[in-house]
């Protein structure tokens, strides 16, 4: 076989599936002397002020990678940097509000023939509501650079950040506000099914006309596992989709994480010093940096390095 044939770009995921099964050793480099809290302080000084426009951050993924867990905790972790809305774009599985401990009447009305639930404010200070169909989400007003919500008793509010828990097949709902959409967060599990679903998810994001996604690996056993997986995922997307996905963090596997959230609320509030909460806040810092156009806060997946375990 000629060298030219050997170097040709693969055409299907099968052509790069071997990447998942290769050793793919991560870089030996490590980041040292920097905690999650110092990372946040460095990237985001306290005196931020209002944003010029709303940053809409979609959180998506295929299969069951924990999209709602990431979306709910991401929204809570972003509260120090502005007015944040959390919107559920999957009326069939309104897990985001379920994890917030909200009454079922706040998110199941549409199943009995009602319309989208009204916007409300959660105990943690999030604006919460449906993004169930075109026109059912927040309103783009003024110059189209902000999203507004009408909340009973508080009036019309502009949002700085809108986190949208959205399945892959509903990404088209974001088309009317495309200029406001930041790089989506693509959540994957670090196994072969996650490798396939990650590729499918990246393809769907690009097909919807959205920016190249940011990668969050959810449920790995060790940071090095997530680093190796993200590098393989990135190489597959570069070779097949000609795009670079950026690794913004990993959430280590923890027992009963879902049930703990259902009982006590988002991990970043109920267990702020846990490994999961620390990693989720680091993810939030990196996602926010990307939303603001500060790529120094994110790491290309193929160049990702292992981080020290948090105490």
Rosetta silent file (secondary structure, phi, psi, omega in degrees, C-alpha in Angstrom):
SEQUENCE: XXXXXXXXXXXXXXXXXXXXXXXXXXXXXXXXXXXXXXXXXXXXXXXXXXXXXXXXXXXXXXXXXXXXXXXXXXXXXXXXXXXXXXXXXXXXXXXXXXXXXXXXXXXXXXXXXXXXXXXXXXXXXXXXXXXXXXXXXXXXXXXXXXXXXXXXXXXXXXXXXXXXXXXXXXXXXXXXXXXXXXXXXXXXXXXXXXXXXXXXXXXXXXXXXXXXXXXXXXXXXXXXXXXXXXXXXXXXXXXXXXXXXXXXXXXXXXXXXXXXXXXXXXXXXXXXXXXXXXXXXXXXXXXXXXXXXXXXXXXXXXXXXXXXXXX
SCORE:     score description
SCORE:     0.000 S_00000001
   1 L     0.000  137.673 -175.900    0.000    0.000    0.000 S_00000001
   2 L   -72.916  159.101  176.665    1.359    3.403   -0.915 S_00000001
   3 H   -61.842  -35.506 -179.825    2.290    6.052    1.651 S_00000001
   4 H   -63.178  -39.584  178.893   -0.355    8.311    0.223 S_00000001
   5 H   -68.087  -37.800 -179.860   -3.005    5.701    0.907 S_00000001
   6 H   -62.828  -33.714 -174.379   -1.711    5.143    4.427 S_00000001
   7 L   -90.146   -0.074 -175.605   -1.994    8.844    5.240 S_00000001
   8 L   -66.269  150.163 -179.174   -5.483    9.363    3.887 S_00000001
   9 L   -70.175  135.048  176.802   -8.088   10.708    6.311 S_00000001
  10 L   -64.969  154.132 -174.913  -10.442    8.013    7.666 S_00000001
  11 L  -107.770  -20.240 -179.419  -14.054    8.272    6.531 S_00000001
  12 L  -133.395  165.146  179.209  -16.007    6.536    9.287 S_00000001
  13 H   -61.225  -31.219  178.839  -15.803    6.099   13.050 S_00000001
  14 H   -58.942  -30.160 -178.271  -14.804    2.464   12.489 S_00000001
  15 H   -70.105  -18.636  179.900  -11.587    3.728   10.924 S_00000001
  16 H  -121.524    8.018 -179.286  -10.526    5.330   14.201 S_00000001
  17 L   -62.476  -23.484  178.113  -12.172    3.028   16.745 S_00000001
  18 H   -63.199  -22.141  179.400   -8.755    1.490   17.347 S_00000001
  19 H   -59.616  -37.288 -177.860   -7.807    4.765   19.060 S_00000001
  20 H   -65.224  -36.379 -174.674  -10.023    3.872   21.996 S_00000001
  21 H   -89.204   -6.394  177.044   -8.323    0.524   22.521 S_00000001
  22 L   -75.562  162.733 -178.339   -4.777    1.829   22.160 S_00000001
  23 L   -63.718  -45.074  174.777   -2.753    2.605   25.281 S_00000001
  24 L    52.327   50.874 -176.455   -2.734    6.330   24.517 S_00000001
  25 L   -57.326  137.376  177.944   -0.509    7.231   27.461 S_00000001
  26 L   -75.641  162.013  176.674   -1.143   10.688   28.844 S_00000001
  27 E   -59.066  148.447  177.564    1.591   13.239   29.115 S_00000001
  28 E   -79.201   -8.924  179.900    3.831   12.861   32.156 S_00000001
  29 E   -67.461  150.351  173.499    3.453   16.558   32.855 S_00000001
  30 E  -136.437  155.243  173.399    1.316   17.614   35.789 S_00000001
  31 E   -91.564  133.112 -175.381   -0.021   20.907   37.015 S_00000001
  32 L  -129.299  157.243  173.376    1.294   21.663   40.469 S_00000001
  33 L    68.704   20.283 -177.649    0.841   24.228   43.210 S_00000001
  34 L  -140.068  116.239  178.293   -2.594   25.351   42.042 S_00000001
  35 L   -87.388  169.632  177.377   -5.868   24.464   43.690 S_00000001
  36 H   -58.914  -42.987 -177.054   -9.293   24.776   42.121 S_00000001
  37 H   -65.084  -38.090  178.769  -10.015   27.897   44.155 S_00000001
  38 H   -70.464  -32.960  176.699   -6.786   29.589   43.079 S_00000001
  39 H   -62.239  -44.604  179.619   -7.508   28.646   39.455 S_00000001
  40 H   -64.285  -44.377 -177.695  -10.909   30.342   39.673 S_00000001
  41 H   -63.431  -36.718 -179.794   -9.507   33.457   41.337 S_00000001
  42 H   -67.355  -42.647 -175.751   -6.826   33.797   38.682 S_00000001
  43 H   -79.231  -30.666 -172.183   -9.259   33.483   35.769 S_00000001
  44 L  -134.482   89.531  177.032  -12.134   35.476   37.216 S_00000001
  45 L   -58.340  158.269 -174.721  -11.380   38.436   39.509 S_00000001
  46 L   -64.169  -36.133 -175.899  -14.169   39.366   41.907 S_00000001
  47 L   -85.865   79.069 -175.883  -15.006   42.686   40.222 S_00000001
  48 L   -89.941  -39.839 -176.902  -16.613   41.308   37.063 S_00000001
  49 L    74.554 -177.540 -178.321  -19.561   43.653   36.495 S_00000001
  50 L   -76.701  150.534  176.259  -22.328   43.004   33.981 S_00000001
  51 L   -80.813  158.562  176.132  -21.764   41.145   30.756 S_00000001
  52 L   -77.480  -26.270  179.335  -22.301   42.801   27.388 S_00000001
  53 L  -151.479  160.973  177.299  -24.478   39.925   26.223 S_00000001
  54 L   -72.657  135.753  173.134  -26.030   36.726   27.530 S_00000001
  55 E  -100.054  114.758  178.674  -23.863   33.637   27.184 S_00000001
  56 E   -94.466  118.896 -175.558  -26.032   30.621   26.377 S_00000001
  57 E  -113.312  100.039  176.449  -24.234   27.422   27.398 S_00000001
  58 E   -74.207  141.273  172.757  -25.858   24.212   26.067 S_00000001
  59 E  -121.222  122.088 -170.409  -25.063   21.012   27.971 S_00000001
  60 E  -146.156  175.250  178.013  -25.707   17.892   25.919 S_00000001
  61 L   165.270  161.358  179.105  -24.707   14.312   25.220 S_00000001
  62 L  -102.106  159.079 -178.846  -25.942   10.954   23.937 S_00000001
  63 L    74.383 -139.398  178.991  -26.924    7.911   25.962 S_00000001
  64 L  -127.367   66.277 -174.722  -26.956    8.444   29.743 S_00000001
  65 L   -86.125   -2.063 -177.939  -23.710   10.317   30.445 S_00000001
  66 L    94.559   34.709 -177.628  -25.041   12.490   33.286 S_00000001
  67 H   -59.567  -46.533 -177.116  -25.963   15.622   31.311 S_00000001
  68 H   -65.011  -38.181  177.138  -28.466   16.902   33.896 S_00000001
  69 H   -58.988  -46.450 -179.741  -25.994   16.416   36.755 S_00000001
  70 H   -66.077  -43.373 -177.022  -23.394   18.502   34.926 S_00000001
  71 H   -62.608  -47.273 -177.158  -25.939   21.164   33.875 S_00000001
  72 H   -63.765  -46.142 -178.450  -27.402   21.683   37.359 S_00000001
  73 H   -70.911  -35.211  176.857  -24.028   21.861   39.086 S_00000001
  74 H   -61.697  -45.952 -179.684  -22.533   24.020   36.334 S_00000001
  75 H   -61.067  -44.208  179.198  -25.370   26.548   36.710 S_00000001
  76 H   -64.922  -40.880 -178.513  -24.932   26.703   40.482 S_00000001
  77 H   -67.389  -21.802 -178.602  -21.159   27.036   40.218 S_00000001
  78 L   -88.009   -6.717 -176.375  -21.575   29.992   37.833 S_00000001
  79 H   -56.298  -33.604  179.581  -23.798   32.020   40.189 S_00000001
  80 H   -64.486  -12.847 -174.207  -20.915   34.152   41.544 S_00000001
  81 H  -111.726   20.930  174.935  -20.408   35.604   38.045 S_00000001
  82 L   147.284 -174.574  175.695  -23.844   36.914   37.172 S_00000001
  83 L   -82.175  119.160 -171.475  -27.551   36.252   36.874 S_00000001
  84 E  -115.018  134.412  172.978  -27.843   32.622   35.841 S_00000001
  85 E  -111.920  143.729  174.683  -30.768   30.747   34.325 S_00000001
  86 E  -119.597  120.953 -173.736  -31.124   26.965   34.142 S_00000001
  87 E  -124.848  136.749 -179.231  -33.461   25.734   31.425 S_00000001
  88 E  -100.625  118.379 -178.453  -34.699   22.240   30.653 S_00000001
  89 L  -103.841   14.514  177.191  -35.111   21.552   26.947 S_00000001
  90 L  -126.285   90.251 -175.467  -36.274   17.943   27.333 S_00000001
  91 L   -65.096  -18.029 -179.535  -39.882   17.948   28.592 S_00000001
  92 L   -75.207  -32.579 -178.178  -39.959   14.139   28.641 S_00000001
  93 L  -131.840   78.045 -175.143  -37.186   13.866   31.248 S_00000001
  94 L   -78.875   59.233 -174.614  -37.113   17.075   33.323 S_00000001
  95 H   -67.161  -29.851 -176.302  -34.189   15.872   35.444 S_00000001
  96 H   -58.332  -49.628 -179.522  -32.673   19.310   35.935 S_00000001
  97 H   -73.070  -27.671  175.313  -35.558   20.536   38.084 S_00000001
  98 H   -61.591  -43.934  179.659  -35.857   17.127   39.710 S_00000001
  99 H   -69.729  -19.810  176.819  -32.284   17.482   40.998 S_00000001
 100 L   -81.634   -5.791 -179.969  -33.140   20.941   42.327 S_00000001
 101 L    76.402   20.429 -178.498  -35.784   19.384   44.568 S_00000001
 102 L   -76.939  153.593  177.564  -38.588   21.366   42.972 S_00000001
 103 L   -61.322  144.340 -179.702  -42.198   20.250   43.262 S_00000001
 104 H   -59.240  -25.862  178.450  -43.392   18.053   40.394 S_00000001
 105 H   -65.473  -16.942  179.676  -46.049   20.687   39.670 S_00000001
 106 H   -81.743  -13.899 -176.333  -43.188   22.938   38.574 S_00000001
 107 L  -144.173    3.741  179.982  -42.126   20.682   35.723 S_00000001
 108 L  -114.669    4.728 -177.560  -44.722   18.029   34.898 S_00000001
 109 H   -59.609  -36.042 -176.874  -47.692   20.235   33.944 S_00000001
 110 H   -65.337  -25.541 -179.329  -47.083   19.831   30.217 S_00000001
 111 H   -70.337  -20.967  178.046  -47.554   16.061   30.496 S_00000001
 112 H  -104.357   20.323  175.182  -51.182   16.606   31.496 S_00000001
 113 L   100.374   -1.697  178.693  -51.874   19.023   28.665 S_00000001
 114 L   -81.640  171.648  178.228  -50.487   22.201   30.163 S_00000001
 115 L   -88.417 -170.659  178.057  -47.959   24.520   28.585 S_00000001
 116 L   -57.865  145.321  179.441  -44.379   25.187   29.650 S_00000001
 117 L   -64.902  146.635  177.408  -43.914   25.808   33.362 S_00000001
 118 L   -67.609  155.885  176.980  -43.600   29.477   34.375 S_00000001
 119 L   -67.832  143.330  178.164  -40.167   30.790   35.246 S_00000001
 120 E  -142.812  172.907  178.275  -39.316   30.632   38.921 S_00000001
 121 E  -115.782  124.985 -178.400  -36.356   31.217   41.208 S_00000001
 122 L   -75.051  170.089  178.195  -34.870   28.236   43.036 S_00000001
 123 L   -58.977  -30.749 -178.839  -33.692   28.256   46.642 S_00000001
 124 L   -81.879   -6.379  179.052  -30.144   28.645   45.362 S_00000001
 125 L    99.967    7.266  176.946  -30.972   31.782   43.342 S_00000001
 126 L   -82.172  141.413  165.098  -31.215   30.246   39.856 S_00000001
 127 E   -79.329  126.205 -172.745  -33.871   31.337   37.394 S_00000001
 128 E  -127.138  140.374  177.624  -35.444   28.024   36.356 S_00000001
 129 E  -176.807 -174.396  179.495  -37.856   27.119   33.584 S_00000001
 130 E   -85.079  152.397  162.844  -38.673   25.270   30.365 S_00000001
 131 L  -132.536   65.869 -164.856  -37.070   25.617   26.979 S_00000001
 132 L   -85.472  -26.256 -177.925  -39.619   23.285   25.496 S_00000001
 133 L  -161.057  169.355  177.911  -40.181   24.635   21.985 S_00000001
 134 L   -57.053  129.450 -179.966  -39.402   27.567   19.779 S_00000001
 135 L    88.204   -9.733 -178.036  -40.703   30.646   21.515 S_00000001
 136 L   -95.936   -5.518  178.238  -41.111   28.867   24.862 S_00000001
 137 L   -91.227 -166.364  176.586  -37.701   29.770   26.198 S_00000001
 138 L   -60.149  157.229 -179.299  -36.436   33.163   27.365 S_00000001
 139 E   -93.107  133.730  170.196  -37.091   36.132   25.075 S_00000001
 140 E   -82.224  122.785 -176.014  -34.330   37.811   23.115 S_00000001
 141 E  -127.159  175.336  178.374  -34.990   41.508   23.524 S_00000001
 142 L    60.562 -124.584 -178.005  -33.539   44.872   22.706 S_00000001
 143 L   -83.316    6.065 -178.677  -30.613   44.532   20.330 S_00000001
 144 L    81.403   10.665 -179.107  -30.804   40.737   20.532 S_00000001
 145 L  -101.339    7.405  178.765  -27.730   40.593   22.743 S_00000001
 146 E  -144.017  152.660  171.732  -29.554   39.547   25.905 S_00000001
 147 E  -105.738  140.637 -178.585  -32.137   37.028   27.025 S_00000001
 148 E  -122.920  148.455  174.076  -34.941   38.138   29.316 S_00000001
 149 E  -128.854  146.839  176.188  -37.320   36.232   31.543 S_00000001
 150 E  -106.081  116.904 -176.993  -40.564   37.389   33.140 S_00000001
 151 E  -115.839  127.058 -178.491  -40.913   36.149   36.710 S_00000001
 152 L   -57.232  127.557  177.547  -44.102   36.668   38.652 S_00000001
 153 L    89.244  -13.762 -179.139  -43.570   39.179   41.443 S_00000001
 154 L  -123.483  -13.225  177.648  -40.114   40.276   40.294 S_00000001
 155 E    84.843 -164.186 -174.075  -40.695   41.541   36.761 S_00000001
 156 E   -85.389  130.660 -177.489  -38.527   41.273   33.673 S_00000001
 157 E  -127.765  139.641  171.598  -34.896   40.254   34.165 S_00000001
 158 E   -89.491  144.876  179.285  -31.932   40.058   31.832 S_00000001
 159 E  -104.111  143.481  171.608  -29.677   37.029   32.200 S_00000001
 160 L   -86.212  -39.018 -175.976  -25.903   36.997   32.072 S_00000001
 161 E  -136.236  135.200  174.682  -25.662   33.229   31.633 S_00000001
 162 E  -125.350  113.000  176.186  -28.229   30.668   30.483 S_00000001
 163 E   -93.965  125.888 -175.097  -27.354   26.980   31.000 S_00000001
 164 E  -118.071  114.093  174.373  -29.570   24.760   28.827 S_00000001
 165 E   -79.925  105.404 -168.215  -29.947   21.036   29.588 S_00000001
 166 L  -138.510  130.496  176.455  -30.687   19.881   26.049 S_00000001
 167 L   -72.940  160.085 -176.980  -30.671   16.519   24.218 S_00000001
 168 H   -58.241  -36.838 -174.996  -28.817   16.178   20.949 S_00000001
 169 H   -78.176    2.379  178.665  -31.994   15.900   18.893 S_00000001
 170 H  -120.389   13.715 -179.925  -33.233   19.299   20.115 S_00000001
 171 H   -60.731  -25.046  178.114  -30.163   21.416   19.440 S_00000001
 172 H   -61.673  -19.127  177.764  -32.082   23.094   16.625 S_00000001
 173 H   -63.012  -19.222 -177.627  -34.101   24.964   19.276 S_00000001
 174 H   -88.372   -5.722 -176.576  -31.057   27.196   19.727 S_00000001
 175 H   -55.564  -42.157 -178.136  -30.964   28.344   16.092 S_00000001
 176 H   -63.062  -20.187 -178.633  -32.943   31.585   16.690 S_00000001
 177 H  -120.057   30.284 -173.745  -30.341   32.802   19.197 S_00000001
 178 H   -51.756  -38.942  179.937  -27.250   31.356   17.554 S_00000001
 179 H   -62.114  -19.869 -178.973  -25.092   34.507   18.046 S_00000001
 180 H   -91.714   -9.733 -171.771  -25.491   34.128   21.814 S_00000001
 181 E   -79.554  122.715  176.192  -24.561   30.444   21.961 S_00000001
 182 L   -83.154  171.062  176.469  -21.206   29.659   23.569 S_00000001
 183 L   -53.763  125.731 -179.527  -19.293   26.420   22.873 S_00000001
 184 L   -66.382  153.097  174.679  -21.603   23.596   24.014 S_00000001
 185 E   -94.916  118.442 -179.943  -20.552   21.262   26.802 S_00000001
 186 E  -102.609  115.474 -176.337  -20.489   17.670   25.522 S_00000001
 187 E   -97.035  130.372 -179.024  -20.714   15.150   28.391 S_00000001
 188 E  -136.397  155.754  170.815  -19.333   11.636   27.829 S_00000001
 189 L   -94.750  145.583 -174.802  -18.570    8.505   29.810 S_00000001
 190 L   -85.552   57.415  174.331  -14.985    7.174   29.525 S_00000001
 191 L  -136.823 -178.696 -174.177  -15.791    3.834   27.882 S_00000001
 192 H   -65.172  -38.713  177.576  -16.193    2.632   24.316 S_00000001
 193 H   -63.250  -35.369  175.854  -19.910    3.472   24.153 S_00000001
 194 H   -66.833  -33.499  176.813  -18.996    6.951   25.386 S_00000001
 195 H   -62.405  -46.714  179.065  -16.356    7.178   22.658 S_00000001
 196 H   -66.504  -47.161 -178.754  -18.988    6.426   19.997 S_00000001
 197 H   -65.846  -31.953  176.303  -21.623    8.676   21.584 S_00000001
 198 H   -64.581  -42.347  177.319  -19.066   11.465   21.936 S_00000001
 199 H   -64.007  -44.790  178.288  -18.313   11.343   18.220 S_00000001
 200 H   -61.779  -40.699  179.206  -22.040   11.298   17.391 S_00000001
 201 H   -64.475  -44.291  178.181  -22.580   14.212   19.777 S_00000001
 202 H   -61.581  -39.494  178.112  -19.774   16.290   18.283 S_00000001
 203 H   -62.015  -43.590 -178.979  -21.222   15.617   14.818 S_00000001
 204 H   -66.179  -39.020  178.394  -24.684   16.755   15.930 S_00000001
 205 H   -60.489  -47.384 -178.830  -23.294   19.936   17.504 S_00000001
 206 H   -68.151  -37.973  179.502  -21.504   20.894   14.294 S_00000001
 207 H   -64.198  -28.410  178.650  -24.497   19.941   12.114 S_00000001
 208 L   -81.190   -0.532  179.182  -26.643   22.341   14.174 S_00000001
 209 L    80.141   15.331 -179.090  -24.246   25.174   13.324 S_00000001
 210 L   -87.756  162.518  177.559  -23.013   25.530   16.910 S_00000001
 211 L   -62.961  159.865  177.551  -19.390   26.186   17.930 S_00000001
 212 L   -55.787  138.268 -171.821  -17.053   23.220   18.405 S_00000001
 213 L   -76.994  161.838  170.326  -17.909   21.542   21.723 S_00000001
 214 E   -99.849  142.375 -173.530  -16.076   21.431   25.031 S_00000001
 215 E  -104.582  126.660  171.770  -15.538   17.962   26.465 S_00000001
 216 E  -117.891  123.073  177.792  -16.425   16.920   30.020 S_00000001
 217 E   -95.000  119.463 -174.039  -15.591   13.332   30.993 S_00000001
 218 E  -114.072  119.859  172.564  -18.040   12.153   33.644 S_00000001
 219 E   102.213   18.673  176.663  -17.514    9.048   35.761 S_00000001
 220 E   -76.687  161.237  179.256  -13.859    8.093   35.368 S_00000001
 221 L   -87.067  -34.152 -179.454  -11.976    6.261   38.107 S_00000001
 222 L  -136.885  154.039  179.278   -8.752    8.266   37.877 S_00000001
 223 H   -61.756  -34.018 -179.730   -7.810   11.634   36.369 S_00000001
 224 H   -66.535  -33.540  176.990   -5.307    9.893   34.092 S_00000001
 225 H   -62.428  -45.691 -179.400   -8.102    7.710   32.647 S_00000001
 226 H   -66.009  -36.519  179.420  -10.128   10.783   31.706 S_00000001
 227 H   -63.945  -46.795  179.232   -7.063   12.484   30.255 S_00000001
 228 H   -63.155  -42.870 -179.179   -6.262    9.522   27.997 S_00000001
 229 H   -62.424  -44.976 -178.162   -9.895    9.170   26.958 S_00000001
 230 H   -63.151  -35.440  178.374  -10.237   12.862   26.086 S_00000001
 231 H   -64.835  -40.818  178.522   -7.078   12.692   23.965 S_00000001
 232 H   -66.883  -41.791  178.796   -8.493    9.760   21.984 S_00000001
 233 H   -61.982  -42.326 -179.666  -11.848   11.501   21.590 S_00000001
 234 H   -64.360  -42.607 -178.702  -10.125   14.646   20.342 S_00000001
 235 H   -64.325  -39.222  177.985   -8.008   12.764   17.809 S_00000001
 236 H   -61.870  -42.787 -179.024  -11.082   11.018   16.402 S_00000001
 237 H   -69.861  -35.514  177.810  -12.892   14.348   15.967 S_00000001
 238 H   -65.757  -42.170 -175.826   -9.861   15.993   14.393 S_00000001
 239 H   -77.235  -33.371 -176.538   -9.420   13.179   11.871 S_00000001
 240 H   -97.300  -36.702 -174.061  -13.089   12.633   11.026 S_00000001
 241 H  -109.851   -4.139 -179.362  -14.730   16.021   11.607 S_00000001
 242 L    54.610   42.843  178.247  -11.758   18.335   11.089 S_00000001
 243 L  -140.354  153.956  178.908  -12.526   20.077   14.353 S_00000001
 244 L  -106.497  120.560  172.757  -10.807   20.455   17.712 S_00000001
 245 L   -96.365  148.106 -174.060  -12.754   19.702   20.836 S_00000001
 246 E  -112.533  132.966 -179.049  -11.390   21.079   24.064 S_00000001
 247 E   -82.868  120.753 -177.661  -11.137   19.171   27.334 S_00000001
 248 E  -114.764    5.135  174.190  -12.489   21.274   30.213 S_00000001
 249 E   142.195  169.890 -178.437  -12.427   18.764   33.025 S_00000001
 250 E  -135.686  148.173  175.323  -13.493   15.459   34.482 S_00000001
 251 E  -113.603  117.368 -175.082  -15.777   14.374   37.289 S_00000001
 252 E   -70.638  146.595  178.897  -14.492   11.288   39.058 S_00000001
 253 L   -59.364  130.082  176.285  -16.821    8.354   39.607 S_00000001
 254 L  -134.659  143.500 -178.479  -18.480    8.491   43.029 S_00000001
 255 L   -71.115  141.528  174.292  -20.960    6.092   44.571 S_00000001
 256 L    58.226   27.686 -178.164  -24.585    7.205   44.905 S_00000001
 257 H   -61.660  -45.452 -179.873  -23.893   10.602   43.337 S_00000001
 258 H   -62.937  -45.716 -178.648  -27.290   10.726   41.640 S_00000001
 259 H   -68.328  -33.891  177.068  -29.254    9.645   44.703 S_00000001
 260 H   -63.378  -38.172  177.775  -27.326   12.077   46.902 S_00000001
 261 H   -67.429  -42.464 -179.612  -28.349   14.897   44.584 S_00000001
 262 H   -62.523  -32.491 -178.647  -31.972   13.838   44.592 S_00000001
 263 H   -81.850  -37.180 -168.577  -31.946   13.817   48.399 S_00000001
 264 H  -122.147   -9.222 -177.316  -29.911   16.965   49.109 S_00000001
 265 L    99.716 -177.555 -175.896  -29.670   19.030   45.918 S_00000001
 266 L   -54.115  140.619 -175.763  -26.713   19.894   43.661 S_00000001
 267 H   -60.775  -36.570 -177.423  -23.367   18.590   44.894 S_00000001
 268 H   -65.744  -17.829  175.282  -21.658   21.984   44.642 S_00000001
 269 H   -99.912  -45.149 -172.860  -24.080   23.254   47.311 S_00000001
 270 H   -79.377  -29.057 -179.521  -24.761   20.199   49.469 S_00000001
 271 L  -136.241   63.468 -169.437  -21.186   18.829   49.543 S_00000001
 272 L   -62.426  -21.647 -178.543  -19.013   21.820   48.559 S_00000001
 273 L  -100.951    6.231  179.685  -15.732   20.268   49.720 S_00000001
 274 L   -75.028  160.657  177.735  -16.189   16.874   48.060 S_00000001
 275 H   -57.778  -42.051 -179.499  -13.995   15.737   45.176 S_00000001
 276 H   -61.831  -44.339 -179.048  -17.016   15.884   42.851 S_00000001
 277 H   -65.545  -41.442  179.041  -17.873   19.462   43.841 S_00000001
 278 H   -61.772  -43.824 -178.876  -14.277   20.637   43.456 S_00000001
 279 H   -69.726  -35.796  178.510  -14.002   19.121   39.994 S_00000001
 280 H   -66.930  -35.949  176.880  -17.390   20.513   38.947 S_00000001
 281 H   -69.778  -33.688  175.952  -16.355   24.024   39.978 S_00000001
 282 H   -66.965  -41.197  174.624  -13.163   23.651   37.965 S_00000001
 283 H   -57.022  -46.194 -179.409  -15.241   22.575   34.971 S_00000001
 284 H   -59.523  -42.549  179.487  -17.427   25.669   35.465 S_00000001
 285 H   -61.718  -41.904 -179.841  -14.377   27.954   35.544 S_00000001
 286 H   -70.187  -39.152  178.260  -13.065   26.494   32.285 S_00000001
 287 H   -64.475  -42.262  179.690  -16.468   26.607   30.571 S_00000001
 288 H   -64.794  -38.858  177.000  -16.933   30.241   31.575 S_00000001
 289 H   -60.387  -42.506  178.805  -13.490   31.119   30.242 S_00000001
 290 H   -66.637  -38.184  179.432  -14.416   29.577   26.884 S_00000001
 291 H   -63.736  -30.873  179.167  -17.763   31.396   26.849 S_00000001
 292 L   -89.383   -0.075  179.502  -15.916   34.679   27.284 S_00000001
 293 L    83.044   16.856  178.202  -13.410   33.860   24.582 S_00000001
 294 L  -101.526   90.171 -176.079  -10.539   33.280   26.996 S_00000001
 295 H   -70.545   -7.504  177.492   -9.019   30.046   25.716 S_00000001
 296 H   -66.762  -15.418 -179.544   -6.348   30.150   28.415 S_00000001
 297 H   -88.968   -3.006 -179.838   -8.955   28.545   30.648 S_00000001
 298 L  -124.843  161.149 -176.866   -9.335   25.427   28.517 S_00000001
 299 E  -123.422  126.473  173.451   -6.976   22.718   27.389 S_00000001
 300 E   -54.534  134.833 -174.239   -6.964   21.042   23.970 S_00000001
 301 H   -59.213  -36.388 -177.322   -7.908   17.443   24.679 S_00000001
 302 H   -72.286  -12.328  179.432   -4.924   16.047   22.794 S_00000001
 303 H  -113.877   10.869 -176.871   -2.600   18.108   24.989 S_00000001
 304 L   -64.088  146.238  179.577   -4.431   17.529   28.287 S_00000001
 305 E  -123.832  158.393  179.990   -2.301   16.655   31.269 S_00000001
 306 E   -70.123  143.463  175.703   -3.077   14.890   34.541 S_00000001
 307 E  -105.329  150.893  175.462   -3.991   17.041   37.517 S_00000001
 308 L   -63.394  147.977  176.230   -3.039   16.305   41.084 S_00000001
 309 L   -66.223  138.056  177.184   -5.797   14.756   43.157 S_00000001
 310 L   -74.545  147.322  179.102   -7.580   17.337   45.272 S_00000001
 311 L   -66.715    0.000    0.000   -7.341   16.834   49.054 S_00000001
